[in-house]
Amino acid sequence: MQNKNINHPIADRCFSRSFSVAGHKLALDRAVIYSLTSVYGIGLSKARDILKKVNICFDIKLLRIDYKKRKTIRNLVENRNIVEGRLKRRQKRAIEWLSNSRAYRGRRHQKNLPVRGQRTKTNAKTAKVVSKKHEDKLNLQFGSKSNNFKENFRGKKR
């Protein structure tokens, strides 16, 4: 039988090999502040606020934090912040609401064009390519639409 010394400093430090917050594994060998920013919805300022509440130095590695403080970090992130899947669903619902209400921003989202007033004459090439592919996909689904304005306006020629 092995003799396990519970008060050993390395045993205290390395009690677990991984630490997950909101279903996302954090790197133990990085500084806590940067490790927290890998969770979707937490940036540097929010990570700083969380660490101030728990009273942890920003540059300490996550591996050196004890279990109780890790647990409080997890609770603060998961319960008091909207992160990961909940945040993505919220953003998706907001975009759907814009498009359903026929707002200008919603139509720009539907066409995959820049939403916040950026120019599209010379920039936004990627958005234009994506919107063109999206338009072609819609034409295949719902039948091709004629590009001839007169034909659409007057009806088909006899």
CYANA upper distance limits for C-alpha pairs under 8 A (distance plus 0.5 A):
  5 ASN  CA     11 ALA  CA      8.36
  6 ILE  CA     11 ALA  CA      7.10
  6 ILE  CA     12 ASP  CA      7.78
  7 ASN  CA     11 ALA  CA      7.70
  7 ASN  CA     12 ASP  CA      7.35
  8 HIS  CA     12 ASP  CA      6.86
  9 PRO  CA     13 ARG  CA      6.83
 10 ILE  CA     14 CYS  CA      6.54
 11 ALA  CA     15 PHE  CA      6.56
 12 ASP  CA     66 ASP  CA      8.16
 13 ARG  CA     63 LEU  CA      7.07
 13 ARG  CA     64 ARG  CA      5.96
 13 ARG  CA     65 ILE  CA      7.79
 13 ARG  CA     66 ASP  CA      7.52
 14 CYS  CA     63 LEU  CA      7.18
 14 CYS  CA     64 ARG  CA      8.16
 17 ARG  CA     28 LEU  CA      8.37
 18 SER  CA     25 LYS  CA      7.22
 18 SER  CA     26 LEU  CA      7.59
 18 SER  CA     27 ALA  CA      8.04
 18 SER  CA     28 LEU  CA      7.34
 19 PHE  CA     25 LYS  CA      6.17
 19 PHE  CA     26 LEU  CA      6.18
 19 PHE  CA     27 ALA  CA      8.17
 19 PHE  CA     28 LEU  CA      7.82
 20 SER  CA     24 HIS  CA      5.64
 20 SER  CA     25 LYS  CA      4.60
 20 SER  CA     26 LEU  CA      6.23
 20 SER  CA     74 ARG  CA      8.40
 21 VAL  CA     25 LYS  CA      6.94
 21 VAL  CA     26 LEU  CA      7.72
 21 VAL  CA     39 VAL  CA      8.13
 21 VAL  CA     74 ARG  CA      5.97
 21 VAL  CA     77 VAL  CA      7.73
 21 VAL  CA     78 GLU  CA      7.62
 22 ALA  CA     39 VAL  CA      8.20
 22 ALA  CA     74 ARG  CA      8.08
 22 ALA  CA     77 VAL  CA      7.96
 22 ALA  CA     78 GLU  CA      6.31
 22 ALA  CA     83 VAL  CA      7.86
 22 ALA  CA     84 GLU  CA      7.42
 24 HIS  CA     39 VAL  CA      7.04
 26 LEU  CA     35 SER  CA      6.25
 26 LEU  CA     36 LEU  CA      7.52
 26 LEU  CA     38 SER  CA      7.76
 27 ALA  CA     35 SER  CA      6.34
 27 ALA  CA     62 LEU  CA      7.99
 28 LEU  CA     35 SER  CA      8.15
 28 LEU  CA     61 LYS  CA      7.13
 28 LEU  CA     62 LEU  CA      5.35
 28 LEU  CA     63 LEU  CA      5.39
 29 ASP  CA     61 LYS  CA      6.41
 29 ASP  CA     62 LEU  CA      7.00
 29 ASP  CA     63 LEU  CA      6.80
 30 ARG  CA     34 TYR  CA      7.26
 30 ARG  CA     35 SER  CA      6.46
 30 ARG  CA     61 LYS  CA      5.91
 30 ARG  CA     62 LEU  CA      7.05
 31 ALA  CA     35 SER  CA      6.60
 31 ALA  CA     58 PHE  CA      7.39
 31 ALA  CA     59 ASP  CA      5.53
 31 ALA  CA     60 ILE  CA      5.84
 31 ALA  CA     61 LYS  CA      4.79
 31 ALA  CA     62 LEU  CA      6.66
 32 VAL  CA     36 LEU  CA      6.62
 32 VAL  CA     58 PHE  CA      6.67
 32 VAL  CA     59 ASP  CA      6.99
 32 VAL  CA     60 ILE  CA      6.65
 32 VAL  CA     61 LYS  CA      5.99
 32 VAL  CA     62 LEU  CA      5.56
 33 ILE  CA     37 THR  CA      7.12
 33 ILE  CA     44 LEU  CA      7.35
 33 ILE  CA     47 ALA  CA      6.20
 33 ILE  CA     48 ARG  CA      7.11
 33 ILE  CA     51 LEU  CA      8.09
 33 ILE  CA     58 PHE  CA      6.04
 33 ILE  CA     59 ASP  CA      7.46
 34 TYR  CA     38 SER  CA      7.55
 34 TYR  CA     44 LEU  CA      7.87
 35 SER  CA     39 VAL  CA      8.48
 35 SER  CA     62 LEU  CA      8.21
 36 LEU  CA     42 ILE  CA      7.33
 36 LEU  CA     43 GLY  CA      8.33
 36 LEU  CA     47 ALA  CA      6.62
 37 THR  CA     41 GLY  CA      8.42
 37 THR  CA     42 ILE  CA      5.70
 37 THR  CA     43 GLY  CA      5.57
 37 THR  CA     44 LEU  CA      6.76
 37 THR  CA     47 ALA  CA      7.17
 38 SER  CA     42 ILE  CA      7.90
 39 VAL  CA     83 VAL  CA      7.80
 39 VAL  CA     84 GLU  CA      7.31
 40 TYR  CA     83 VAL  CA      6.36
 40 TYR  CA     84 GLU  CA      5.44
 41 GLY  CA     82 ILE  CA      7.53
 41 GLY  CA     83 VAL  CA      5.34
 41 GLY  CA     84 GLU  CA      6.80
 41 GLY  CA     87 LEU  CA      7.51
 42 ILE  CA     46 LYS  CA      6.21
 42 ILE  CA     47 ALA  CA      6.76
 42 ILE  CA     83 VAL  CA      7.63
 43 GLY  CA     47 ALA  CA      6.58
 44 LEU  CA     48 ARG  CA      6.52
 45 SER  CA     49 ASP  CA      6.81
 46 LYS  CA     50 ILE  CA      6.77
 47 ALA  CA     51 LEU  CA      6.72
 48 ARG  CA     52 LYS  CA      6.66
 48 ARG  CA     58 PHE  CA      7.73
 49 ASP  CA     53 LYS  CA      6.85
 50 ILE  CA     54 VAL  CA      6.95
 50 ILE  CA     73 ILE  CA      7.47
 50 ILE  CA     76 LEU  CA      7.42
 50 ILE  CA     77 VAL  CA      8.16
 51 LEU  CA     55 ASN  CA      6.33
 51 LEU  CA     56 ILE  CA      5.79
 51 LEU  CA     57 CYS  CA      7.66
 51 LEU  CA     58 PHE  CA      7.40
 51 LEU  CA     73 ILE  CA      8.07
 52 LYS  CA     56 ILE  CA      6.80
 52 LYS  CA     57 CYS  CA      8.41
 54 VAL  CA     69 LYS  CA      7.28
 54 VAL  CA     72 THR  CA      7.53
 54 VAL  CA     73 ILE  CA      7.47
 56 ILE  CA     60 ILE  CA      8.30
 60 ILE  CA     64 ARG  CA      7.61
 60 ILE  CA     65 ILE  CA      8.45
 61 LYS  CA     65 ILE  CA      7.80
 65 ILE  CA     69 LYS  CA      7.10
 65 ILE  CA     70 ARG  CA      7.11
 66 ASP  CA     70 ARG  CA      6.86
 67 TYR  CA     71 LYS  CA      6.62
 68 LYS  CA     72 THR  CA      6.83
 69 LYS  CA     73 ILE  CA      6.68
 70 ARG  CA     74 ARG  CA      6.70
 71 LYS  CA     75 ASN  CA      6.70
 72 THR  CA     76 LEU  CA      6.59
 73 ILE  CA     77 VAL  CA      6.68
 74 ARG  CA     78 GLU  CA      6.52
 75 ASN  CA     79 ASN  CA      6.09
 75 ASN  CA     80 ARG  CA      8.06
 76 LEU  CA     80 ARG  CA      5.85
 76 LEU  CA     81 ASN  CA      7.59
 77 VAL  CA     81 ASN  CA      5.93
 77 VAL  CA     82 ILE  CA      8.44
 77 VAL  CA     83 VAL  CA      8.11
 78 GLU  CA     82 ILE  CA      7.74
 78 GLU  CA     83 VAL  CA      7.65
 82 ILE  CA     86 ARG  CA      6.63
 82 ILE  CA     87 LEU  CA      6.00
 83 VAL  CA     87 LEU  CA      5.59
 83 VAL  CA     88 LYS  CA      8.39
 84 GLU  CA     88 LYS  CA      6.86
 85 GLY  CA     89 ARG  CA      6.58
 86 ARG  CA     90 ARG  CA      6.64
 87 LEU  CA     91 GLN  CA      6.73
 88 LYS  CA     92 LYS  CA      6.65
 89 ARG  CA     93 ARG  CA      6.62
 90 ARG  CA     94 ALA  CA      6.75
 91 GLN  CA     95 ILE  CA      6.82
 92 LYS  CA     96 GLU  CA      6.67
 93 ARG  CA     97 TRP  CA      6.56
 94 ALA  CA     98 LEU  CA      6.82
 95 ILE  CA     99 SER  CA      6.78
 95 ILE  CA    106 GLY  CA      6.91
 95 ILE  CA    109 HIS  CA      7.86
 96 GLU  CA    100 ASN  CA      6.49
 96 GLU  CA    106 GLY  CA      7.92
 97 TRP  CA    101 SER  CA      6.54
 97 TRP  CA    106 GLY  CA      8.25
 98 LEU  CA    102 ARG  CA      6.87
 98 LEU  CA    103 ALA  CA      6.05
 98 LEU  CA    105 ARG  CA      7.10
 98 LEU  CA    106 GLY  CA      4.91
 98 LEU  CA    107 ARG  CA      8.38
 99 SER  CA    103 ALA  CA      6.67
 99 SER  CA    105 ARG  CA      7.95
 99 SER  CA    106 GLY  CA      4.30
 99 SER  CA    107 ARG  CA      6.31
 99 SER  CA    109 HIS  CA      7.91
 99 SER  CA    110 GLN  CA      7.50
100 ASN  CA    106 GLY  CA      7.92
101 SER  CA    106 GLY  CA      8.14
102 ARG  CA    106 GLY  CA      6.68
102 ARG  CA    107 ARG  CA      7.04
103 ALA  CA    107 ARG  CA      6.90
104 TYR  CA    108 ARG  CA      6.81
105 ARG  CA    109 HIS  CA      6.71
105 ARG  CA    115 VAL  CA      6.17
105 ARG  CA    116 ARG  CA      8.34
106 GLY  CA    110 GLN  CA      6.74
107 ARG  CA    111 LYS  CA      6.76
108 ARG  CA    112 ASN  CA      6.52
108 ARG  CA    113 LEU  CA      5.72
108 ARG  CA    114 PRO  CA      7.08
108 ARG  CA    115 VAL  CA      6.08
109 HIS  CA    113 LEU  CA      6.74
109 HIS  CA    114 PRO  CA      8.08
109 HIS  CA    115 VAL  CA      7.12
111 LYS  CA    131 SER  CA      5.87
111 LYS  CA    134 HIS  CA      7.90
111 LYS  CA    135 GLU  CA      8.26
112 ASN  CA    127 ALA  CA      6.37
112 ASN  CA    128 LYS  CA      7.97
112 ASN  CA    130 VAL  CA      7.13
112 ASN  CA    131 SER  CA      5.65
113 LEU  CA    124 ALA  CA      8.13
113 LEU  CA    127 ALA  CA      5.82
113 LEU  CA    128 LYS  CA      7.05
113 LEU  CA    131 SER  CA      7.26
114 PRO  CA    118 GLN  CA      6.58
114 PRO  CA    119 ARG  CA      8.45
114 PRO  CA    120 THR  CA      8.14
114 PRO  CA    124 ALA  CA      7.61
114 PRO  CA    127 ALA  CA      7.52
119 ARG  CA    123 ASN  CA      6.82
119 ARG  CA    124 ALA  CA      7.94
120 THR  CA    124 ALA  CA      5.95
120 THR  CA    125 LYS  CA      8.17
124 ALA  CA    128 LYS  CA      6.78
125 LYS  CA    129 VAL  CA      6.75
126 THR  CA    130 VAL  CA      6.66
127 ALA  CA    131 SER  CA      6.50
128 LYS  CA    132 LYS  CA      6.53
129 VAL  CA    133 LYS  CA      6.76
130 VAL  CA    134 HIS  CA      6.59
131 SER  CA    135 GLU  CA      6.51
132 LYS  CA    136 ASP  CA      6.70
133 LYS  CA    137 LYS  CA      6.65
134 HIS  CA    138 LEU  CA      6.78
135 GLU  CA    139 ASN  CA      6.72
136 ASP  CA    140 LEU  CA      6.80
137 LYS  CA    141 GLN  CA      6.85
138 LEU  CA    142 PHE  CA      6.55
138 LEU  CA    143 GLY  CA      8.37
139 ASN  CA    143 GLY  CA      5.64
139 ASN  CA    144 SER  CA      5.11
139 ASN  CA    145 LYS  CA      7.21
140 LEU  CA    144 SER  CA      6.80
146 SER  CA    151 GLU  CA      8.09
146 SER  CA    152 ASN  CA      7.55
147 ASN  CA    152 ASN  CA      8.49
148 ASN  CA    152 ASN  CA      6.95
149 PHE  CA    153 PHE  CA      6.53
150 LYS  CA    154 ARG  CA      6.38
150 LYS  CA    155 GLY  CA      8.17
151 GLU  CA    155 GLY  CA      5.79
151 GLU  CA    156 LYS  CA      5.87
151 GLU  CA    157 LYS  CA      7.58
152 ASN  CA    156 LYS  CA      7.61
